[in-house]
Amino acid sequence: MLDRLVKWLKITCIVVNVLAAILLLASYTSVYIGPREFWPSYFLGLGYPYLLISNACFILLWMIWRWPWALISGFVILIGIIPLSKFFSMPYAGSSGDNDIRVMTFNVKRFYPGEHTRADQVNKEYLHDMMIEQKPKILFIQENSLSKQIRASQAERLRREIGLEYNHYRGGGLAIYSAFPIIESGTLNIAQNWTNGLIWADIILPQDTIRAMNIHLASIALGSEHEELVTEMLDQGNETSPTNKLDRVRNIARKLRYASYKRQDQAEALGRVIDSSPHPVLLCGDLNDTPHSYAYGLLKQRLSDAWPSRGAGIGSTYIGRIPMLRIDYIFGSKRIDFGDAGVVSHSTSDHAPLVATFSLRAE
């Protein structure tokens, strides 16, 4: 009886392991296949961290039980070494040069603390203190305050305390602050709403002029009832009836799918903007997408991502119900060499600030 139970348990583990390995393998294609062409690719990319962890667990299981079966997941993880490098970065042993320029990108969530929906003075000062403490020479802000009074106070404080003399702002909440002169700036409408979009500024650095782009792609727009459902599921809650819970799960999936369509369209438009830039591009912002998404893949074809080569660890920037999501980025053209990259902790926004240093190579 025991032998039969062990046999069926082994067969079940093999079947589940093979399924997890196939799904992990399929997730590698998410950066190449747009969700409009095949929408399951988006969900496979979104699930990459959890598919990776499940396959790693199977490797540990088989190493204890029947080690040859560990080759199933081991082989799939091995051939996905490039996707793995985008998810987890080994600590960078180098350091920034004395003349490197520090850059910071931060989605401040309108300065709303926690779950609140109104800006709080204490929280506003705290987040501004975080920015000033990092001393960036170029600062990118998403979901900035809509209040003209707060923006004016912000600009004055950043100018006075860390020398960010120049700025470009768009009404939906995108802002670029710079310690170097801005000679031209503009806004490009790649979204159908005023919160998401792209602004750019041509900044004169000591070596040359760069085009700084601040981007905020379409968000998922989940309501509080959806967040409560995610919390219930993660906490093994059972307060919601199965039927109602299933309806809400379907609604979440639908919102995720349609938001991925928007980001594909926006990323494709953004790619054309990058291709037409007369200057090296420094692109920062909130993609609302992971490194295993089609939107990320389009940008990575054109620009280098600071985190995989200069960060350390997973680099999660989303502070919310779903862990291990890196959705904020700093990208640069070939002439931009990144020195280091890091995530600033203790943010009261739903995003953590991302910082990096860079230098500009001569042509």
HELIX and SHEET records of a PDB file:
HELIX    1   1 LEU A    2  SER A   27  1                                  26    
HELIX    2   2 TYR A   28  VAL A   31  5                                   4    
HELIX    3   3 PRO A   40  LEU A   46  1                                   7    
HELIX    4   4 TYR A   48  ILE A   64  1                                  17    
HELIX    5   5 TRP A   67  TRP A   69  5                                   3    
HELIX    6   6 ALA A   70  ILE A   79  1                                  10    
HELIX    7   7 ILE A   81  PHE A   87  1                                   7    
HELIX    8   8 LYS A  109  PHE A  111  5                                   3    
HELIX    9   9 GLN A  121  GLN A  134  1                                  14    
HELIX   10  10 LYS A  148  ILE A  162  1                                  15    
HELIX   11  11 SER A  224  LEU A  234  1                                  11    
HELIX   12  12 PRO A  242  ASP A  275  1                                  34    
HELIX   13  13 TYR A  294  LYS A  300  1                                   7    
HELIX   14  14 ALA A  306  ARG A  310  1                                   5    
SHEET    1   A 6 TYR A 166  ARG A 170  0                                        
SHEET    2   A 6 LEU A 174  SER A 178 -1                                        
SHEET    3   A 6 ILE A 138  GLN A 142 -1                                        
SHEET    4   A 6 ILE A 101  ASN A 107  1                                        
SHEET    5   A 6 LEU A 354  LEU A 360 -1                                        
SHEET    6   A 6 ILE A 336  VAL A 343 -1                                        
SHEET    1   B 6 ILE A 182  LEU A 188  0                                        
SHEET    2   B 6 GLY A 197  ILE A 204 -1                                        
SHEET    3   B 6 THR A 209  HIS A 216 -1                                        
SHEET    4   B 6 VAL A 281  ASP A 286  1                                        
SHEET    5   B 6 ASP A 328  GLY A 332 -1                                        
SHEET    6   B 6 SER A 304  ASP A 305 -1                                        
END                                                                             
